[in-house]
Amino acid sequence: MKVMVVGGGGREHTIIKKIKQNKSVTQIFALPGNGGMKDDATLVDIGAKDIEKIVQFAVENKIDFAVVAPDDPLVLGAVDALEEKGIKCFGPKANAAIIEGSKVFSKNLMKKYGIPTAEYEVFTDKDSALKYIETCPIPTVIKADGLALGKGVVIAMTRDEAKNAVISMMEDKIFGESGSNVVVEEFLEGPEVSVLAFTDGKTLCPMVSSMDHKRALDGDKGLNTGGMGTIAPNPCYTKEVAQECMKTIFLPTIEAMNKEGRTFKGCLYFGLMITKNGPKVIEYNCRFGDPETQVVLPLLETDLLDIMMAVADERLEEIEVKFSDKSACCVVMASNGYPGKYETGFEIKIDSNIKADVFVAGAKIKDNKVVTGGGRVLGVVCVEDTLEKAVNAAYENVKHVTFDNAFYRKDIGKRALDIIKEK
């Protein structure tokens, strides 16, 4: 069986390593993949947004199953285009991927169907937004409507910060057309939880919860990044919270999308805030999160490809999706300077004593060596019986990976461990 995975980061490397475990798989292609995946997949130099070439490659190489992992190709209709050629896919069609592709759409969906989320206003012109900011509660949250590499959200602690965010998005176009419309949203307080879920539009199977660490520096300081590390499960996500989320958020979202004629099939990501008034949705993503996938999938005991194929065939109810009751920790090793300016091209060395999974996010091949090729370079992941053991093991194994200009946070998992101790 030939499988094609669209994307090139740590999330895709994790998915590929998991799919490799299925005995029916004969070949895996990564489009475009990255240099660190070369031992796990055949790298194909086609960009994740080049839908025409992706479809052409899939047809010419008789691909049996395709996994479209990143948000951009999903929103651009990669699944629609592949399915038109008879290629089975894991991932939502464009009309369902809009749940991430437009924050205005997702907020209006939640309002229409009574799904708990922050209060908000939508603005299509800068002056109206600036006028509203004069009187709205502070702090507030400013969001660009469209995709912005996970960076289109500003938590404004002052009115000036809020105004500057609106001007940079709507006038300076720092996110291009994604900032043509903005959402100004109520600032929610409470612990954040990420929950990924498999769904075929009828059945929904939540995965293990996780906790991301977005800030670049220890103590949750510094700039926002794509994620500097994750742990799973998230101690804030209790059985009681999980039951409430299923009843008030997860199933109502699937039903709402069905009623809108936008049936969602694939992985739906719920970014949640556990407020004093119960769990609320901060955001939806139309795909596996990154780096949440790196701690969630290693805990999956059911075959991933079997699940994905069941989702594509709308028979997810036939699959028992099981996760281990262990814990996982991912420490992201990045290029010094990320998320700002950074240098690349340094050889990545992993010594033979490592006892961890290494999922590579940003690497290329130069002179037959794997070298750094991005801001987030790789994630070191360990699974253990307890979270404390998983965190300690991940940091012990980070020592076995070296490249010039490397940096990483030293406190991934600390917040979660503090919460566990308080209990």
N, C-alpha and C positions, 0 to 999 in steps of 0.2 A: 504494500500500500504506500503510495506517494503522498506525502503531506507537505503543504506549503504554509509557512508562517510569515505574515507581513509585519514588518517592524524591525527595529535594530537595537533595542535597549536591554536593560537587565530584566525587565518583565518578560520580554520575548525569549531571552536565554533560559529563564526559569520554565516557561511554557514548553520550550523545545526539549529541555532535559527530562521533563515529566512525560511528554509524548513519546520520547525514545524508549520508555519502559514498556510500551505496548508492543507485543511480539509480532503483530501483523504489519508493523511499519518497516518498510524496506529502505526508504530514503526520506530525509527531511531537507527542504530548501528554506533558506532564510532570505527574505527580500527587504532591505539589503543585508540585514544582520550586521555583525561587527567582527573585527579580527579575533576577539576573544571567544567566538562561537565556532571557530574553524574545525574543532575536533568533534563537534556535536551536530553540525549541519553543513550542507553545501551552500556557500555564500553566493548570492546572485546580485550583481550590481544594478539593481532597479530600485529607485526611491519609493518609499511607502505611499507617496501621494500620486505616483505616476500610474493611475488606474488603467490606462490603455495598455501600457507595457506589462503590467501585472497580469491582466486578463490574457494577453497574447502569450505570455510565458506559461500560464496555467494550462491553456489549451494545447500549445505545442508540446508540452511535457506530460500531457495526460495526467494532470494532478487529480487525485481521488478526493482529497479533502483540503480545504483552506481555512486557516485561522487568521482573521484580520484583527490585530491587537490594538493599534493606536487609534486615538480619536479622529485625527484628520481624515484618513482614508474611509473610516466608517461614515463620517458626516458627508464626505464627498460621494458616497454611494458605491464603494468597492464591492460590498456584498451583493448589491443589486446587479452590478455589472457581471460578477462572476456567476451568480445564479442564472442569469439570462443565458449563459453558455453551458448550463447544466452542471456546474461545479458546486458541490455541497460546501456550505460555509458555516463557521461558527462566528457569530457577530450579528448585530442588528442591521436592518436596512436603514437607508438614509432617513426615511420618514420617522423612524423610531430613535435613531441616533441624535435627533434634534433635542432630546431630553438633556443632552450635554451641550450640543452645538449652539443652543440659544437659552441663556439664563432667563430671558423674558418669557419664553415659552414655558420653561419648567416652573417658574414662579406662578404664572397664570394657571397652569395645570393644577398646582397644589391648592391655589385659592378656589378654583372651580369645584374641586372634589373634596375639599375639607381636609387635606393632608397637612399635618402641623409643620409650620415653618415660620421664619421670622416675618414680621410685618415689613412691607416694602412699597416703593413707588417706582414707576418706570418713566424714564425721560428720553425723548427723542431730540431735544435741543438743549444746548449748553446753558442758556440763560435761565430756562425754567428750573433746571437742576440746581444752579447756583442760588436761585431765589429760595428754593425749598430748603437748602442747606442752612440758610440764615436762621431758620426756626426749628429744624428737626432735632430730636434728641442726639446728644453727643456722649460717648463715641458712636460712630456710625460706620457702615460698611459700604464701600463703593465697588460695584462689579461691572466690568465690561461685558456686554451681552454675549459675544461670540468666543471662540476658542482663542486662548492667549498663552499657550504652553504652560498652563497652570499658574500664570503670574498675573492674571487680570483681575485680582482682588486686592483692595487696599482697606485695611482697618484704620480708620482715621480717628485719632484721639482728640483732635481739635477741629474747629470749623475751617481753619486755614488749610489743614492737611486734606480735609474733605474737598474743599474748593480746588486745591492744586491737583488732586486726583482726577476730578471731573475735567479740568482744563487739559491735563496731559492726555486723557483718553479721548475726549470729544473734539478738542481743538488741535492739539499737537499730534494726535493719531499715533501714539506710541505702540498701539496694538493694531494699527491699520483699521480696516472696516469693522473689526470686532468691537471697537469702541464707539461706533456710530450711535448706538443706544446704550444707556447705562441703567443699572438698577441701584437705587439707594435703599439700603436695608437696615432694619433694626439690628443692633449689636446684641448678640446672645451670649450668655455666660454659662459655663459648665464644662465638664470634660468632653473632649471630642472622641468619637469612635468611628472607625471605618468598617463597614460590612459589605463584602462582595457577595453576590448571589447569582447562582445559575438559574435561568428561567427560559422556558420555551413558550411563554405567553399564557400558559395554563397552570403549570406547576412552578413553584418557586422554592429553591433549596439554598438557604443562607449558608455561607461558609463561616469559618472561624473568624471572630472579630479581630481587629488589629489596632495598633496605635502608631501613628506616623510622628516623625520629629522634623518639622519643616524648617526651622531656623538653622542657619549655618554654624552657629557657635554654641558651646556648652551653656547650660542654663537657659536655653531657649532664647538666646540673644543673636544679634546679627540679622542679616537679610534673609528673606524667605527664599527657599530653594525648592527643587522638585522633590525633596525628601532626603534627609541625611541618615535615616535608619528607621527600623520598625521592630515592633514586638507583637507576638500573638500568643494566646488570646489577650484581649484588653480587659483588665480587671474591673473596669467601670461598667462593662457590658454583662450585667447579671442575668440570670434566667428570667427574672421578672421584667427587666428592661427588654430582653429579647422577645418575650411574649407580647409586650405592649407594642413593640416595633412591628411585629408581624401583623398585628390586628389593625393598627392605626396608620402604618406607613407602607410596609412592603407589599402586602396584598392589595390595598387600595391603589397603589401606584400602578401595578400590573393591570388591574381592572380599569383604571382611568385611561391608560394607554390603549387598551382594547376598545373602550367606548369611543375613543377619538379616531379609531381606524388606524392605529399606529402600533400594532402588536410588537412587543419587544421580545426578541429571541437572542440570547447570548449571555454576557456577564453584565449585570447592572450593579453599579457601585453606589452605595448609600453613604454619604458623608453626614454624620449625625452629631448633634450637640445634646447632651443629657442635661437639660435645664431643670430648674426647680419645679417647672410646670410640665415636666415630662420630656421625652425625646422629641426633637424637631429636626427637620432636614435642613442642612446647610447647603448641600449641593448633591446633584446626581452626576455620575459619570457613566458613559455608555460602554465601558470596557473595564478590564482588570486595572486596578490601581498600580502605581509604581512609586515606591518600593513595597507596597503592601503584598503584592503577589509573591515576592521573594520569601515571605514568612508564612503565608497562607498555604500555598501549594505544597511545600515540603511536609505539611501536616495532613495532606489529603491521602487517604488510604485507597479510595476507589480509583480505578484507572481513569485518568483525565480525558483521554481520547474517546473512551466509551461514553463518558458524560457529554462531551461536546457533540458527538454524533447523535446521541439521544435528543439533545436540544435541537439540533438541525432538523431531526425527523419528528419533532413534537411528541416525543414519548419519554420525557424525563421522569414521569411518574413510575416508570418501570425500573428505574435505577435507584439502588440504595446508595446515597451519597454519604460516605463515612469519613470522619476526620479522627485522627488520634487525639488522645487527651493530654498530649505533651505540650511543651512550649517552644517557641522559636524566637530567635533574635537575629536581626540583620544590621550589621554596621557597614555603612557606605563609606568607601574610601574615594576621596575626590581630589581633583587637581587644585593645588593651592591658589586661592584667588576666586574660586567659584563661589557664588554665582556671577561674579564680575569677570574681569579679565584673567586669563590663566594661560599657561604654556602647555603644549602637548608634545608628543614624540618621544617620551621616555619609556625605556623598556620595562615591562611588567614581569617580575620574577616571582614565581610561586614555588616554595621549596617542598620537597617530598614528604616532610613531616606534617603537613597540614591535614587536619581532621575536620574539615568543614566543606560545605558547598560554596563555590565561588561563582556568582552570576555576574557576567561582564556586561557593563552598560555602555562604556565609551572607549573603544580600542580599535586600532587598525594594524595592518601588517606592513612592516617596513623592513627590507633586507632580511626577510624570512623570520623576523622577530615580531612578537606582539608588543605594541607600544601604546601609550595613552593617546586617546583620540577624542576626549570630551571632558566636560566638567565633572560629572559623576562618572567615575571610572569603573567601579565594581562594588558588589556587595558580598561580604563574608557572612555566611549564614550557618547557625548551629541549632540543632534540635536536641532538647534534653527533657528530663522528667519534670523539672521545675523551671520557672522563668529565671530565677537567680542563677541556676546552673547554665542555662542557655546563654545568658548575658556574659557570664564569666568565660564560657567556652569560646564565644564569638571574639571577645577581646584577646584571648590567648592565641587564637588562630590568626588574628590580624597581623601578629608579629611575623607570620610566615609568608606574608605578601609584601613585596617592596617595589617601589618605583620613585624616582626623583620627584620632588614637589608634592608628595602625598600629604593629605591632611584628613582627619576624621574627628568626629565628636567623641569625647571620652565618657559621655553620660547617657548613651542610648539605653533605655529601659529603666533608668533611675526613678523617673516619675511613677512608672507602673509599680516598681518594687516598693516605693514609699507608700503607695495606696494599699498594696497587699499587707504591709506591716501595720498600717493603721486599722485594718480590719481585724 
